[in-house]
Amino acid sequence: MKTNVGGIDKILRVVVGLALIAMAALGVVGVWGWIGVVPLLTGLFGVCPAYSLLGMNTCPSRKDV
């Protein structure tokens, strides 16, 4: 799969994912907090299946010279 998650998007996904997982592990939020695994993995791998389905891409375009 092609990378479709850009730099700032990656950082936000990892931060939100880690925050949700931490809150779930500490019991601050319910079990639904483990959904933070999804943004964490999409941020780490740089590929979002939902973006692919919707035709979105937050990566800067590469210009071959």
Helices and strands as residue ranges (DSSP letters): H 7-26, G 31-36, H 37-45, H 49-54
